[in-house]
Amino acid sequence: MSLLELVDLHTYFRTKRGVVKAVNGVSYRVEAGKTLGVVGESGSGKSVSAMSILRLLDGNGYIHSGKILFEGRDLTKIPMNEMYAIRGNEISVIFQEPMTSLNPVFTIQRQLQEVYRTHQRVSKKAAEEKAVQSLQDVRIPNPETVLRQYPHQLSGGMRQRIMIAMALACEPRVLIADEPTTALDVTIQAQILNLMRDLQTQRGTAILFITHDLGVIREMADSVAVMYCGEVVEMAPVAKIFGDRVISHPYTEGLLESIPRLDKEPGVRLEAIPGSVPHPLNLPKGCKFAPRCKFATPFCREQEPALEEVAPAHSIRCLYPDTEKRRKEIET
């Protein structure tokens, strides 16, 4: 049994213009001690699917249907007081931008101690000791000095380490990392990724890693879920996603082809995916990716494909998953 599993999850938002189906039938699973990377463009539903797990949705958002199974328990059905006990203790989150997550008027010490005193009900002295230890765990030098500082006095990389320390304070079983390296330069990003990998090895934490950066996914993930328009369009082990690509979704192929590579000929332009993600209130008929897909046929624009297993542990939502066959289909 998977540690965490989403089963046919639908998360909607009520707006003045209608109901936005931000997550539309998403299923994926996270195994203990493993990392699932969730990748896709902005607006694909990555973060909403993750925030649905902890039921951290905006006031107009709600889970319409589906299951979120954590150790066999459906989190969509449990009362909120039980959900509060799971947040932070069993499942924790690292958000994208630390400066919007950390309180600017409180010291790091006060904010970090609050985690321990709220979730573990320890004394003030015990919380102080745990706060120092948690900063040492994320390799912050001079933790006693850092604890007395405010968020604005720290660098971006240091603030992100603080966020990781807070997220791991109660040793959760699952860590949701929502684009934790987006605002960091490449050197600091590599340090944060190495830190997360080392902590995962030490503690056996399962990680749900959300990003639009395929390079980070290749470095961190064991398996990958590619999302588009609120749906999973491809799911496979990371070696399959970045491997021979005999079978693939055209969207995944487009994302990979848009990455700069050192082995490309000088002067050759990157191949971008045309257009943009459609508005969620005006989704196309048939395959959601068809208007942007260079391989789309009239049948693609009429028939919506299901997510089907095309190889062991490899599922694709496409009528033409075989790359060679779909190229021949276009030529004819």
C-alpha positions as CSV (number, residue, x, y, z in Angstrom):
1,M,0.0,0.0,0.0
2,S,1.3,3.5,-0.9
3,L,1.9,6.0,1.9
4,L,-0.1,8.7,0.1
5,E,-2.4,8.2,-2.9
6,L,-4.7,10.5,-4.8
7,V,-7.6,8.7,-6.5
8,D,-9.6,10.4,-9.2
9,L,-9.4,13.8,-7.4
10,H,-11.5,16.7,-8.5
11,T,-10.9,20.1,-7.0
12,Y,-13.0,23.0,-8.1
13,F,-13.2,26.8,-7.5
14,R,-16.4,28.9,-7.6
15,T,-16.0,32.2,-9.4
16,K,-18.3,34.8,-10.7
17,R,-17.9,33.5,-14.2
18,G,-18.5,29.9,-13.3
19,V,-16.9,26.8,-11.7
20,V,-13.2,26.4,-12.5
21,K,-12.1,22.7,-12.6
22,A,-8.5,23.2,-11.5
23,V,-7.9,19.5,-10.8
24,N,-9.9,17.2,-12.9
25,G,-9.6,13.5,-12.2
26,V,-6.0,13.3,-10.9
27,S,-4.5,10.1,-9.6
28,Y,-1.0,9.6,-8.4
29,R,0.8,7.9,-5.4
30,V,3.8,8.7,-3.2
31,E,5.8,5.8,-1.8
32,A,7.6,5.9,1.6
33,G,11.2,7.1,1.2
34,K,10.7,8.0,-2.5
35,T,10.2,11.2,-4.4
36,L,7.4,11.8,-6.9
37,G,8.0,14.8,-9.1
38,V,5.0,16.7,-10.4
39,V,5.8,18.9,-13.4
40,G,3.9,21.2,-15.8
41,E,3.4,24.8,-16.9
42,S,1.8,27.4,-14.6
43,G,-1.9,26.7,-14.4
44,S,-1.7,23.0,-14.9
45,G,-3.0,22.1,-11.4
46,K,0.2,21.0,-9.7
47,S,0.0,23.1,-6.6
48,V,-3.8,22.8,-6.2
49,S,-3.6,19.0,-6.3
50,A,-0.9,19.2,-3.5
51,M,-2.8,21.7,-1.4
52,S,-5.9,19.6,-1.7
53,I,-4.0,16.9,0.3
54,L,-3.9,19.1,3.4
55,R,-7.3,20.8,2.5
56,L,-5.5,24.2,2.3
57,L,-7.7,25.7,-0.4
58,D,-8.9,29.3,-0.8
59,G,-12.3,30.1,0.5
60,N,-14.0,29.5,-2.9
61,G,-12.2,26.2,-3.4
62,Y,-13.5,22.7,-2.6
63,I,-12.9,19.1,-3.2
64,H,-15.7,18.0,-5.4
65,S,-15.0,14.2,-5.5
66,G,-12.3,11.6,-5.3
67,K,-10.1,10.2,-2.5
68,I,-6.9,11.3,-0.8
69,L,-5.6,8.2,1.0
70,F,-2.9,8.6,3.7
71,E,-1.9,5.3,5.2
72,G,-5.3,4.0,4.1
73,R,-7.4,6.9,5.6
74,D,-9.4,9.1,3.3
75,L,-8.4,12.7,4.3
76,T,-11.4,14.1,2.5
77,K,-13.7,12.5,5.0
78,I,-12.0,13.1,8.4
79,P,-13.1,16.0,10.6
80,M,-11.0,19.2,10.7
81,N,-9.7,18.7,14.2
82,E,-8.0,15.4,13.0
83,M,-6.8,17.3,9.9
84,Y,-5.1,19.9,12.1
85,A,-3.2,17.0,13.9
86,I,-2.0,15.7,10.6
87,R,-0.7,19.0,9.3
88,G,2.9,19.6,10.3
89,N,3.1,16.3,12.2
90,E,2.4,13.7,9.5
91,I,2.4,15.8,6.3
92,S,4.3,19.1,6.0
93,V,4.9,21.7,3.3
94,I,7.8,23.8,2.0
95,F,6.3,26.8,0.2
96,Q,7.8,28.5,-2.9
97,E,8.7,31.9,-1.4
98,P,10.0,32.0,2.2
99,M,9.5,35.7,2.6
100,T,5.8,35.3,2.2
101,S,5.7,32.3,4.6
102,L,7.9,33.7,7.4
103,N,6.5,36.4,9.6
104,P,8.6,39.5,9.1
105,V,8.0,40.9,12.6
106,F,9.0,37.8,14.6
107,T,12.5,36.4,15.0
108,I,13.3,33.0,13.6
109,Q,13.5,31.6,17.1
110,R,10.0,32.6,17.9
111,Q,8.6,31.1,14.7
112,L,10.5,27.9,14.9
113,Q,9.7,27.4,18.6
114,E,6.0,27.9,17.8
115,V,6.1,24.8,15.6
116,Y,7.3,22.6,18.4
117,R,5.1,24.1,21.1
118,T,2.0,23.9,18.8
119,H,2.5,20.4,17.4
120,Q,4.5,18.6,20.1
121,R,3.3,20.5,23.2
122,V,6.8,20.8,24.6
123,S,8.1,23.3,27.2
124,K,9.7,26.6,26.1
125,K,13.2,25.3,27.1
126,A,12.7,22.1,25.2
127,A,11.5,24.1,22.1
128,E,14.6,26.3,22.3
129,E,16.9,23.2,22.3
130,K,15.0,21.6,19.4
131,A,15.2,24.9,17.4
132,V,19.0,25.0,17.7
133,Q,19.2,21.3,16.7
134,S,16.9,21.8,13.7
135,L,19.0,24.5,12.3
136,Q,22.1,22.4,12.8
137,D,20.3,19.6,10.8
138,V,19.9,21.9,7.8
139,R,23.6,22.9,8.0
140,I,23.1,26.5,9.2
141,P,26.3,27.8,10.9
142,N,26.0,29.7,14.2
143,P,22.4,28.6,14.8
144,E,22.1,30.6,18.1
145,T,22.9,33.8,16.2
146,V,20.5,33.0,13.3
147,L,17.7,32.3,15.7
148,R,17.9,35.9,17.1
149,Q,17.6,37.4,13.6
150,Y,14.5,38.4,11.5
151,P,13.7,37.0,8.0
152,H,14.9,40.1,6.2
153,Q,18.3,39.8,7.7
154,L,18.9,36.4,6.0
155,S,19.8,35.5,2.5
156,G,17.3,33.7,0.2
157,G,19.1,30.4,0.6
158,M,19.3,30.8,4.4
159,R,15.5,31.5,4.5
160,Q,14.8,28.4,2.5
161,R,16.8,26.3,4.9
162,I,14.8,27.8,7.7
163,M,11.6,26.7,5.9
164,I,13.0,23.2,5.4
165,A,13.9,23.1,9.2
166,M,10.3,24.2,10.1
167,A,8.7,21.7,7.7
168,L,10.8,18.8,9.0
169,A,10.6,19.9,12.7
170,C,8.1,17.2,13.6
171,E,9.6,14.6,11.3
172,P,6.6,14.2,9.0
173,R,6.1,11.1,6.9
174,V,5.3,13.1,3.8
175,L,7.0,16.4,2.7
176,I,5.3,18.5,0.0
177,A,7.9,20.8,-1.6
178,D,6.0,23.4,-3.7
179,E,8.7,24.8,-6.0
180,P,11.2,25.3,-3.2
181,T,14.1,26.4,-5.4
182,T,12.4,28.7,-7.9
183,A,13.7,32.0,-6.4
184,L,17.3,30.7,-5.8
185,D,20.4,31.0,-7.9
186,V,21.8,27.8,-9.4
187,T,24.5,27.3,-6.7
188,I,22.2,27.7,-3.7
189,Q,19.6,25.6,-5.6
190,A,22.1,22.7,-5.8
191,Q,22.8,23.0,-2.1
192,I,19.1,22.9,-1.1
193,L,18.5,19.9,-3.4
194,N,21.5,18.1,-1.9
195,L,20.2,18.9,1.6
196,M,16.7,17.6,0.9
197,R,18.1,14.4,-0.6
198,D,20.4,13.8,2.4
199,L,17.6,14.5,4.9
200,Q,15.3,12.1,3.0
201,T,18.0,9.4,3.2
202,Q,18.4,9.9,6.9
203,R,14.7,10.0,7.8
204,G,13.0,8.0,5.1
205,T,10.6,10.9,4.3
206,A,8.4,10.6,1.2
207,I,8.6,13.8,-0.9
208,L,6.0,15.2,-3.3
209,F,8.2,17.6,-5.4
210,I,6.3,20.2,-7.4
211,T,8.2,22.2,-10.0
212,H,8.3,23.4,-13.6
213,D,12.0,22.7,-13.9
214,L,12.7,19.4,-15.6
215,G,16.4,19.6,-14.6
216,V,15.4,19.6,-11.0
217,I,13.0,16.7,-11.5
218,R,15.7,14.6,-13.2
219,E,18.0,15.2,-10.2
220,M,15.4,14.6,-7.4
221,A,12.6,12.4,-8.5
222,D,12.2,8.6,-8.6
223,S,9.0,8.9,-10.7
224,V,7.3,11.7,-12.5
225,A,3.7,12.9,-13.1
226,V,3.3,15.4,-15.9
227,M,0.2,17.6,-15.6
228,Y,-1.7,19.7,-18.1
229,C,-5.0,21.4,-17.7
230,G,-5.7,19.8,-14.3
231,E,-5.0,16.3,-15.6
232,V,-2.1,13.9,-15.4
233,V,-1.1,13.3,-19.1
234,E,1.9,11.1,-18.4
235,M,3.3,9.1,-15.4
236,A,6.4,7.0,-15.4
237,P,9.7,6.3,-13.6
238,V,12.2,9.2,-14.1
239,A,14.4,7.0,-16.3
240,K,11.5,6.5,-18.7
241,I,10.7,10.2,-18.9
242,F,14.3,11.2,-19.8
243,G,15.1,7.9,-21.6
244,D,14.7,6.8,-25.2
245,R,11.2,8.3,-25.6
246,V,9.9,5.5,-27.8
247,I,6.6,6.0,-26.1
248,S,5.7,9.5,-24.7
249,H,3.1,12.2,-24.5
250,P,3.6,15.1,-27.0
251,Y,3.4,17.6,-24.2
252,T,6.2,15.8,-22.3
253,E,8.2,15.7,-25.5
254,G,7.6,19.4,-26.0
255,L,8.8,20.3,-22.5
256,L,12.0,18.2,-23.0
257,E,12.7,19.8,-26.4
258,S,12.4,23.3,-24.9
259,I,15.3,22.7,-22.5
260,P,18.7,24.2,-23.5
261,R,21.3,21.5,-24.1
262,L,25.1,21.6,-24.5
263,D,25.0,19.0,-27.3
264,K,22.8,21.1,-29.6
265,E,24.4,22.7,-32.7
266,P,25.3,26.4,-32.3
267,G,22.6,28.6,-33.8
268,V,19.8,26.0,-33.6
269,R,16.7,27.5,-32.0
270,L,15.0,25.8,-29.1
271,E,11.6,24.3,-30.1
272,A,9.0,26.0,-28.0
273,I,5.4,24.7,-27.4
274,P,3.1,27.1,-29.4
275,G,0.3,28.9,-27.7
276,S,-0.5,28.8,-23.9
277,V,-2.5,26.8,-21.5
278,P,-6.2,27.3,-22.2
279,H,-8.4,29.2,-19.8
280,P,-10.0,26.7,-17.4
281,L,-13.5,28.1,-18.2
282,N,-13.0,27.6,-21.9
283,L,-11.3,24.2,-22.3
284,P,-11.2,22.7,-25.8
285,K,-13.2,19.7,-26.8
286,G,-11.4,16.3,-27.1
287,C,-7.7,16.2,-26.0
288,K,-6.9,19.3,-24.0
289,F,-3.5,19.6,-25.6
290,A,-4.7,19.2,-29.2
291,P,-4.8,23.0,-30.0
292,R,-1.0,23.2,-29.2
293,C,0.0,19.7,-30.4
294,K,1.9,19.5,-33.7
295,F,0.8,15.8,-34.0
296,A,-3.0,16.5,-33.4
297,T,-5.4,14.9,-35.9
298,P,-9.2,15.7,-36.3
299,F,-9.8,12.6,-34.2
300,C,-7.8,14.2,-31.3
301,R,-9.9,17.3,-31.4
302,E,-13.1,15.2,-31.0
303,Q,-12.1,12.3,-28.7
304,E,-10.8,12.8,-25.2
305,P,-8.2,10.2,-24.4
306,A,-8.1,8.3,-21.1
307,L,-4.9,7.8,-19.0
308,E,-3.9,4.3,-20.0
309,E,-0.9,2.0,-19.1
310,V,1.2,1.6,-22.2
311,A,4.1,-0.2,-20.4
312,P,4.8,-1.4,-16.9
313,A,4.6,1.6,-14.5
314,H,4.1,3.9,-17.5
315,S,0.8,5.6,-18.3
316,I,0.0,8.2,-21.0
317,R,-3.2,10.2,-21.9
318,C,-2.8,10.2,-25.7
319,L,-4.4,8.5,-28.7
320,Y,-1.0,8.2,-30.3
321,P,1.6,7.4,-27.6
322,D,4.0,5.7,-30.0
323,T,6.3,8.6,-31.1
324,E,7.2,6.9,-34.5
325,K,3.6,6.0,-35.3
326,R,2.3,9.6,-34.7
327,R,5.1,11.1,-36.8
328,K,4.0,8.8,-39.7
329,E,0.4,9.7,-39.0
330,I,1.2,13.3,-39.6
331,E,3.2,12.6,-42.8
332,T,0.3,10.6,-44.3
